[in-house]
């Protein structure tokens, strides 16, 4: 009897250990599968960008569609944005007029900086409209906030975005404007996808960039973009954007207009 009881206990113990091992193997396999999914996504994301050691000192060494991404202007550069000769050099009033903004529209100034263009847009959309002033630097938004209070402007919403999203409401924006900003986006793919998703059907994404085709434009090469390059980067099907027109009325910059399709 003692020997039979011992064999029985041994069999029960074996069965229990076998079950535990099977469960551990099953869980281990599940963990490997779940770990592979983000790895695949991470690999796909990494393939969009290329890091090079040899690059322009004014760039970040990160390339997208063969274009090096430029360094972001610090908030210390705000006085340059406010320089008196900027209107003559860039014709900002003509730029804003060319957007054909209407009262009541919801628009976004992405990379708003000190808010020179934000304020001009706020006057176009009026009290019934709204301007989302987006920047990734809190210091810039603080400068803009002080200016808005001084001017008693109430139709501007300050938005602290990040390097991958402007944090705009989905499907609510009539027009999103980036003035000399797109070429500095650290994650242009992710940002463009987020901006496109924020647009209403028929909404417009407008990029203003210094003309790289023109050697006479007195701006560092890395801060210029060609029309061809912009169209190549924004024509990816997942964005749902279609080039509409290029406005070349400004002295130094393209105004490239893309529309959100209804799909």
C-alpha positions as CSV (number, residue, x, y, z in Angstrom):
1,X,0.0,0.0,0.0
2,X,2.7,2.6,0.8
3,X,4.4,1.9,-2.5
4,X,1.2,2.3,-4.5
5,X,0.4,5.6,-2.7
6,X,3.9,6.8,-3.5
7,X,3.5,6.0,-7.2
8,X,0.1,7.8,-7.3
9,X,1.5,10.9,-5.7
10,X,4.4,10.8,-8.2
11,X,2.1,10.6,-11.1
12,X,0.0,13.5,-9.8
13,X,3.1,15.6,-9.3
14,X,4.3,14.8,-12.9
15,X,0.9,15.8,-14.3
16,X,0.9,19.1,-12.4
17,X,4.5,20.0,-13.5
18,X,3.6,19.1,-17.1
19,X,0.6,21.4,-16.9
20,X,2.7,24.2,-15.5
21,X,5.3,23.8,-18.2
22,X,2.7,23.8,-20.9
23,X,1.2,27.0,-19.5
24,X,4.5,28.7,-19.3
25,X,5.3,27.8,-22.9
26,X,1.9,29.1,-24.0
27,X,2.4,32.4,-22.2
28,X,5.9,32.7,-23.4
29,X,4.8,32.2,-27.0
30,X,2.1,34.8,-26.6
31,X,4.6,37.3,-25.2
32,X,6.8,36.7,-28.2
33,X,4.0,37.4,-30.6
34,X,2.8,40.5,-28.9
35,X,6.4,41.8,-28.7
36,X,6.9,41.3,-32.4
37,X,4.0,43.6,-33.4
38,X,5.5,46.9,-32.1
39,X,8.9,45.8,-33.4
40,X,7.4,45.6,-36.9
41,X,5.8,49.0,-36.5
42,X,9.0,50.4,-35.2
43,X,10.9,49.0,-38.1
44,X,8.4,50.5,-40.6
45,X,8.7,53.9,-38.9
46,X,12.5,53.7,-38.9
47,X,12.6,53.0,-42.6
48,X,11.0,56.4,-43.3
49,X,14.0,58.2,-42.0
50,X,17.8,57.9,-42.5
51,X,20.4,59.1,-40.0
52,X,23.8,60.3,-41.5
53,X,26.9,61.3,-39.7
54,X,28.0,63.6,-42.5
55,X,25.4,66.4,-42.8
56,X,24.8,70.1,-42.9
57,X,25.8,71.7,-39.6
58,X,22.4,73.5,-39.7
59,X,20.6,70.2,-39.9
60,X,19.9,67.4,-37.4
61,X,21.4,64.6,-39.5
62,X,18.1,63.0,-40.1
63,X,16.9,62.6,-43.7
64,X,13.4,62.1,-45.1
65,X,12.9,61.4,-48.9
66,X,16.5,62.4,-49.3
67,X,16.0,65.8,-47.6
68,X,17.8,66.7,-44.4
69,X,15.6,68.1,-41.7
70,X,16.7,71.6,-40.4
71,X,17.2,72.6,-36.9
72,X,14.3,74.3,-35.2
73,X,14.5,78.0,-34.5
74,X,14.7,78.6,-30.7
75,X,12.3,81.0,-28.9
76,X,15.4,83.3,-28.7
77,X,14.9,84.0,-32.4
78,X,11.5,85.6,-31.7
79,X,12.9,89.1,-32.4
80,X,13.9,88.0,-35.9
81,X,10.2,87.1,-36.5
82,X,9.2,90.6,-35.4
83,X,11.8,92.5,-37.4
84,X,10.4,95.6,-39.1
85,X,11.6,94.7,-42.6
86,X,9.9,91.3,-42.6
87,X,6.8,92.7,-44.3
88,X,8.9,94.1,-47.1
89,X,10.9,90.9,-47.5
90,X,8.1,88.4,-47.2
91,X,4.9,90.3,-47.8
92,X,3.0,88.6,-45.0
93,X,-0.1,90.7,-45.6
94,X,-0.2,89.5,-49.2
95,X,0.4,85.9,-48.0
96,X,-2.6,86.0,-45.6
97,X,-4.8,87.7,-48.3
98,X,-4.0,84.9,-50.7
99,X,-5.4,82.3,-48.3
100,X,-8.9,83.8,-48.8
101,X,-10.0,83.2,-45.2
102,X,-13.6,83.7,-44.3
103,X,-15.4,84.8,-41.2
104,X,-16.4,81.9,-39.0
105,X,-13.7,79.5,-40.2
106,X,-11.6,77.4,-37.9
107,X,-7.9,77.6,-38.9
108,X,-4.5,76.7,-37.5
109,X,-1.2,78.5,-37.5
110,X,1.2,75.6,-36.9
111,X,4.6,76.7,-35.7
112,X,3.0,80.0,-34.7
113,X,6.1,81.4,-33.0
114,X,5.5,84.9,-31.7
115,X,2.2,85.1,-33.5
116,X,2.7,87.7,-36.2
117,X,0.6,85.6,-38.7
118,X,-1.7,84.3,-36.0
119,X,-2.9,87.8,-35.3
120,X,-3.4,88.6,-39.0
121,X,-5.4,85.3,-39.4
122,X,-7.5,86.1,-36.3
123,X,-8.7,89.3,-37.9
124,X,-9.7,87.5,-41.1
125,X,-11.9,84.8,-39.4
126,X,-13.4,87.3,-37.0
127,X,-15.1,86.9,-33.7
128,X,-17.2,83.9,-35.0
129,X,-14.0,82.1,-36.1
130,X,-11.1,80.6,-34.3
131,X,-7.3,80.4,-34.8
132,X,-5.5,77.5,-33.2
133,X,-1.9,78.8,-32.6
134,X,0.3,75.7,-32.3
135,X,3.9,75.6,-31.1
136,X,6.1,73.1,-29.4
137,X,7.9,75.7,-27.3
138,X,6.0,76.9,-24.2
139,X,8.1,80.1,-24.3
140,X,6.8,81.0,-27.7
141,X,3.2,80.5,-26.6
142,X,3.8,82.6,-23.5
143,X,5.1,85.5,-25.7
144,X,2.1,85.1,-27.9
145,X,-0.3,84.9,-25.0
146,X,1.0,88.2,-23.6
147,X,0.6,89.8,-26.9
148,X,-3.0,88.6,-27.3
149,X,-3.9,90.0,-23.9
150,X,-2.5,93.3,-24.8
151,X,-4.4,93.5,-28.0
152,X,-7.6,92.0,-26.4
153,X,-7.8,89.3,-29.0
154,X,-10.1,86.5,-27.8
155,X,-10.6,84.2,-30.8
156,X,-7.1,82.5,-30.6
157,X,-6.5,79.3,-28.8
158,X,-3.0,78.5,-27.7
159,X,-2.0,74.8,-28.3
160,X,1.2,73.2,-27.0
161,X,1.8,70.5,-29.6
162,X,4.7,68.0,-29.7
163,X,7.1,66.8,-32.4
164,X,4.6,64.2,-33.8
165,X,1.2,65.9,-33.5
166,X,-0.2,69.5,-33.5
167,X,-2.9,68.2,-31.1
168,X,-5.7,69.7,-33.3
169,X,-9.3,68.4,-33.2
170,X,-10.0,65.7,-35.8
171,X,-12.0,66.8,-38.9
172,X,-12.7,70.4,-37.7
173,X,-10.0,72.6,-39.4
174,X,-10.8,74.6,-42.6
175,X,-7.2,75.5,-43.2
176,X,-3.8,74.7,-41.5
177,X,-0.9,76.9,-42.4
178,X,2.8,76.3,-41.9
179,X,5.1,79.3,-42.7
180,X,8.8,78.3,-43.0
181,X,8.0,75.5,-40.6
182,X,7.6,72.2,-42.5
183,X,11.3,71.8,-43.3
184,X,12.0,71.8,-39.5
185,X,9.5,69.1,-38.5
186,X,11.4,66.4,-36.8
187,X,8.8,63.8,-37.7
188,X,7.3,65.1,-41.0
189,X,5.4,61.9,-41.8
190,X,3.6,61.7,-38.4
191,X,2.9,65.4,-38.3
192,X,1.5,65.5,-41.9
193,X,-0.8,62.5,-41.1
194,X,-2.0,64.3,-37.9
195,X,-2.6,67.6,-39.8
196,X,-4.4,65.9,-42.6
197,X,-6.7,64.1,-40.1
198,X,-7.5,67.4,-38.5
199,X,-8.9,68.8,-41.8
200,X,-12.5,68.9,-42.9
201,X,-13.2,67.3,-46.3
202,X,-12.1,70.0,-48.7
203,X,-10.0,71.6,-46.0
204,X,-6.6,73.0,-47.0
205,X,-3.1,72.4,-45.8
206,X,-0.8,75.2,-46.9
207,X,3.0,75.2,-46.8
208,X,5.0,78.4,-47.3
209,X,8.6,77.6,-48.0
210,X,11.6,79.5,-49.4
211,X,12.2,78.7,-53.0
212,X,15.1,76.3,-53.3
213,X,14.9,76.6,-57.1
214,X,16.0,80.3,-56.8
215,X,19.7,80.8,-55.9
216,X,19.0,84.5,-55.4
217,X,16.9,83.8,-52.3
218,X,19.2,84.8,-49.4
219,X,18.4,81.9,-47.1
220,X,20.6,78.9,-46.1
221,X,20.0,76.0,-48.5
222,X,18.7,73.7,-45.8
223,X,15.9,76.2,-45.0
224,X,14.7,76.1,-48.6
225,X,12.4,73.5,-50.4
226,X,11.6,72.8,-54.0
227,X,8.0,72.4,-55.2
228,X,8.9,68.9,-56.4
229,X,10.2,67.9,-53.0
230,X,7.1,69.2,-51.2
231,X,4.7,67.4,-53.6
232,X,6.7,64.2,-53.3
233,X,6.4,64.2,-49.5
234,X,2.8,65.2,-49.2
235,X,1.4,63.0,-52.0
236,X,1.5,59.8,-50.0
237,X,-1.9,58.1,-50.3
238,X,-2.5,57.7,-46.5
239,X,-2.6,61.5,-46.1
240,X,-5.6,61.9,-48.4
241,X,-4.1,65.2,-49.7
242,X,-4.1,66.5,-53.3
243,X,-2.0,69.3,-54.6
244,X,-4.3,72.1,-55.6
245,X,-2.1,75.0,-56.7
246,X,1.1,76.9,-56.1
247,X,0.9,80.7,-55.6
248,X,4.1,82.5,-56.5
249,X,3.2,86.1,-55.7
250,X,5.6,86.4,-52.8
251,X,9.1,87.7,-53.3
252,X,11.0,84.7,-51.9
253,X,8.6,81.9,-51.0
254,X,6.2,79.4,-52.6
255,X,2.7,79.1,-51.2
256,X,1.8,75.4,-51.8
257,X,-1.9,74.5,-51.3
258,X,-3.1,70.9,-50.7
259,X,-6.7,69.9,-50.3
260,X,-8.1,67.1,-48.2
261,X,-10.1,64.7,-50.4
262,X,-13.5,63.5,-49.4
263,X,-12.4,59.9,-49.2
